[in-house]
């Protein structure tokens, strides 16, 4: 058995303290490096999200919502939102403004609107919903994709969310001084 002298014990203690210090230093550097890498990734994902808001990932080019006539004095008009920010209003009967009007909103707002509309999964909606009462004004949608148009007729007789969305479109249809009247090409 080896005898430990006072000097040997002191050297062992010093080595142990230095090892603990070295391990602690390595641990601190590792934790700090991981934290910085996570912060960098978080910053990167935030900037990617900001860029994504201005990109239309829905494949929807435009959505038109229209309200059809009834046997009385129901407002008849359509409002269409395009991915580039163009909003087109066409007033037909019993509305404050008759004719075609257009205005621009920021494209990012229009794309946000189309993305939110896409959460309805419009490709799963029926072409026509059966209505029991002929005199009620109808709601219809035309969803334009790059290579097709999805039509939803009598949407007011379909899922309630389609009526709720019609109200969102209605809020866009208040024609004021910002709108520009467009003549229809014949």
Kinemage of the C-alpha trace (Angstrom):
@kinemage 1
@onewidth
@group {chain A} dominant
@subgroup {mainchain}
@vectorlist {calphas} color= white
{ca unk a 1} P 0.000 0.000 0.000
{ca unk a 2} L 1.215 3.416 -0.932
{ca unk a 3} L 1.607 6.018 1.730
{ca unk a 4} L 0.254 9.455 1.043
{ca unk a 5} L 2.226 12.272 2.365
{ca unk a 6} L 0.961 15.724 3.001
{ca unk a 7} L 2.423 16.897 -0.330
{ca unk a 8} L 0.774 14.035 -2.253
{ca unk a 9} L -2.636 14.782 -0.700
{ca unk a 10} L -2.261 18.481 -1.518
{ca unk a 11} L -1.369 17.662 -5.176
{ca unk a 12} L -4.389 15.294 -5.466
{ca unk a 13} L -6.732 17.933 -4.025
{ca unk a 14} L -5.365 20.571 -6.399
{ca unk a 15} L -5.793 18.215 -9.374
{ca unk a 16} L -9.352 17.410 -8.282
{ca unk a 17} L -10.241 21.123 -7.897
{ca unk a 18} L -8.759 21.891 -11.321
{ca unk a 19} L -10.717 18.995 -12.859
{ca unk a 20} L -13.953 20.241 -11.317
{ca unk a 21} L -13.182 23.756 -12.579
{ca unk a 22} L -12.421 22.404 -16.054
{ca unk a 23} L -15.624 20.360 -16.128
{ca unk a 24} L -17.608 23.389 -14.930
{ca unk a 25} L -16.014 25.562 -17.633
{ca unk a 26} L -16.822 23.014 -20.331
{ca unk a 27} L -20.399 22.771 -19.075
{ca unk a 28} L -20.846 26.563 -19.075
{ca unk a 29} L -19.430 26.883 -22.602
{ca unk a 30} L -21.698 24.062 -23.833
{ca unk a 31} L -24.829 25.575 -22.275
{ca unk a 32} L -23.977 29.047 -23.590
{ca unk a 33} L -23.296 27.705 -27.090
{ca unk a 34} L -26.584 25.801 -27.126
{ca unk a 35} L -28.506 28.870 -25.942
{ca unk a 36} L -26.944 31.052 -28.653
{ca unk a 37} L -27.717 28.458 -31.332
{ca unk a 38} L -31.342 28.220 -30.164
{ca unk a 39} L -31.668 32.020 -30.189
{ca unk a 40} L -30.235 32.163 -33.722
{ca unk a 41} L -32.704 29.468 -34.909
{ca unk a 42} L -35.578 31.333 -33.235
{ca unk a 43} L -34.591 34.579 -34.988
{ca unk a 44} L -34.331 32.704 -38.276
{ca unk a 45} L -37.799 31.155 -37.892
{ca unk a 46} L -39.340 34.539 -36.992
{ca unk a 47} L -37.890 36.166 -40.105
{ca unk a 48} L -39.081 33.204 -42.191
{ca unk a 49} L -42.599 33.618 -40.759
{ca unk a 50} L -42.566 37.294 -41.656
{ca unk a 51} L -41.580 36.481 -45.230
{ca unk a 52} L -44.213 33.734 -45.458
{ca unk a 53} L -47.031 36.166 -44.617
{ca unk a 54} L -46.507 37.895 -47.952
{ca unk a 55} L -46.495 34.634 -49.936
{ca unk a 56} L -49.774 33.057 -50.989
{ca unk a 57} L -49.385 29.412 -49.988
{ca unk a 58} L -53.092 28.636 -50.458
{ca unk a 59} L -53.003 28.406 -54.259
{ca unk a 60} L -56.188 30.531 -54.231
{ca unk a 61} L -55.954 33.429 -56.695
{ca unk a 62} L -59.225 35.103 -55.688
{ca unk a 63} L -62.505 34.544 -53.858
{ca unk a 64} L -65.774 36.128 -54.954
{ca unk a 65} L -68.776 36.238 -52.634
{ca unk a 66} L -72.096 37.321 -54.039
{ca unk a 67} L -75.588 37.884 -52.736
{ca unk a 68} L -78.372 36.968 -55.146
{ca unk a 69} L -81.792 38.534 -55.591
{ca unk a 70} L -85.051 37.691 -53.868
{ca unk a 71} L -88.650 38.538 -54.839
{ca unk a 72} L -88.400 41.716 -52.756
{ca unk a 73} L -85.759 44.424 -52.409
{ca unk a 74} L -82.769 42.366 -51.323
{ca unk a 75} L -79.330 43.878 -51.981
{ca unk a 76} L -77.708 42.152 -54.950
{ca unk a 77} L -73.962 42.549 -55.328
{ca unk a 78} L -70.645 40.705 -55.373
{ca unk a 79} L -67.270 41.395 -53.808
{ca unk a 80} L -64.054 39.721 -54.939
{ca unk a 81} L -60.682 39.679 -53.158
{ca unk a 82} L -57.587 39.017 -55.282
{ca unk a 83} L -54.204 37.855 -53.977
{ca unk a 84} L -52.479 41.025 -55.264
{ca unk a 85} L -54.646 43.227 -53.002
{ca unk a 86} L -57.295 44.232 -55.539
{ca unk a 87} L -60.859 44.256 -54.220
{ca unk a 88} L -63.643 44.465 -56.796
{ca unk a 89} L -67.229 45.371 -55.885
{ca unk a 90} L -70.113 45.006 -58.322
{ca unk a 91} L -73.394 46.544 -57.146
{ca unk a 92} L -76.459 45.342 -59.052
{ca unk a 93} L -79.764 46.078 -57.290
{ca unk a 94} L -80.954 47.692 -54.057
{ca unk a 95} L -77.491 48.840 -52.970
{ca unk a 96} L -76.087 52.326 -52.306
{ca unk a 97} L -73.677 52.115 -55.266
{ca unk a 98} L -74.626 50.492 -58.576
{ca unk a 99} L -71.766 49.541 -60.905
{ca unk a 100} L -68.214 48.276 -60.706
{ca unk a 101} L -65.769 49.707 -58.177
{ca unk a 102} L -62.207 48.735 -57.291
{ca unk a 103} L -59.684 49.542 -54.594
{ca unk a 104} L -56.296 48.240 -53.532
{ca unk a 105} L -55.306 47.004 -50.099
{ca unk a 106} L -51.827 45.775 -49.146
{ca unk a 107} L -51.200 42.403 -50.805
{ca unk a 108} L -50.139 40.958 -47.444
{ca unk a 109} L -53.636 41.746 -46.076
{ca unk a 110} L -55.325 40.153 -49.079
{ca unk a 111} L -53.143 37.054 -48.792
{ca unk a 112} L -53.922 36.846 -45.065
{ca unk a 113} L -57.639 37.034 -45.915
{ca unk a 114} L -57.283 34.246 -48.520
{ca unk a 115} L -55.229 32.100 -46.136
{ca unk a 116} L -57.892 32.485 -43.473
{ca unk a 117} L -60.606 31.633 -46.022
{ca unk a 118} L -58.602 28.553 -47.010
{ca unk a 119} L -59.017 27.188 -43.462
{ca unk a 120} L -62.604 26.410 -44.551
{ca unk a 121} L -61.093 23.784 -46.851
{ca unk a 122} L -63.123 25.146 -49.779
{ca unk a 123} L -62.196 22.182 -51.956
{ca unk a 124} L -64.372 20.004 -49.677
{ca unk a 125} L -67.481 22.200 -49.979
{ca unk a 126} L -70.451 21.045 -52.037
{ca unk a 127} L -71.167 22.629 -55.408
{ca unk a 128} L -74.753 23.364 -54.329
{ca unk a 129} L -76.632 23.278 -51.061
{ca unk a 130} L -80.359 22.575 -51.246
{ca unk a 131} L -82.617 25.368 -50.096
{ca unk a 132} L -86.272 24.803 -49.198
{ca unk a 133} L -87.463 28.399 -49.650
{ca unk a 134} L -87.169 29.913 -53.127
{ca unk a 135} L -87.665 33.570 -52.108
{ca unk a 136} L -84.644 33.869 -49.813
{ca unk a 137} L -81.634 35.786 -51.099
{ca unk a 138} L -78.760 33.439 -51.735
{ca unk a 139} L -75.063 33.539 -51.032
{ca unk a 140} L -72.617 32.108 -53.540
{ca unk a 141} L -68.850 31.815 -53.749
{ca unk a 142} L -66.463 31.444 -56.677
{ca unk a 143} L -62.987 30.351 -55.546
{ca unk a 144} L -60.435 30.801 -58.326
{ca unk a 145} L -57.396 28.518 -58.424
{ca unk a 146} L -54.622 28.701 -61.064
{ca unk a 147} L -56.331 26.121 -63.272
{ca unk a 148} L -59.960 25.936 -62.093
{ca unk a 149} L -62.868 27.673 -60.400
{ca unk a 150} L -64.757 26.120 -57.490
{ca unk a 151} L -68.391 27.258 -57.256
{ca unk a 152} L -70.486 27.038 -54.112
{ca unk a 153} L -74.146 27.846 -54.799
{ca unk a 154} L -76.788 28.448 -52.084
{ca unk a 155} L -74.021 28.687 -49.495
{ca unk a 156} L -76.558 30.192 -47.094
{ca unk a 157} L -78.142 26.710 -46.886
{ca unk a 158} L -74.743 25.115 -46.215
{ca unk a 159} L -72.511 25.149 -43.132
{ca unk a 160} L -72.966 28.178 -40.871
{ca unk a 161} L -69.337 29.203 -41.389
{ca unk a 162} L -70.217 30.148 -44.981
{ca unk a 163} L -72.797 32.653 -43.694
{ca unk a 164} L -70.234 33.977 -41.215
{ca unk a 165} L -67.735 34.458 -44.033
{ca unk a 166} L -70.368 36.310 -46.060
{ca unk a 167} L -70.469 38.855 -43.215
{ca unk a 168} L -66.684 39.273 -43.470
{ca unk a 169} L -67.058 39.958 -47.180
{ca unk a 170} L -69.941 42.358 -46.442
{ca unk a 171} L -67.601 44.383 -44.230
{ca unk a 172} L -65.332 44.881 -47.269
{ca unk a 173} L -68.176 46.082 -49.485
{ca unk a 174} L -68.721 49.567 -48.034
{ca unk a 175} L -67.956 51.726 -51.083
{ca unk a 176} L -66.482 55.113 -50.147
{ca unk a 177} L -64.165 57.716 -51.698
{ca unk a 178} L -61.224 55.297 -51.790
{ca unk a 179} L -62.986 53.139 -54.387
{ca unk a 180} L -62.553 53.897 -58.093
{ca unk a 181} L -65.528 53.452 -60.407
{ca unk a 182} L -64.703 51.233 -63.392
{ca unk a 183} L -66.635 51.146 -66.617
{ca unk a 184} L -67.563 47.700 -67.876
{ca unk a 185} L -65.924 46.746 -71.181
{ca unk a 186} L -68.574 45.726 -73.736
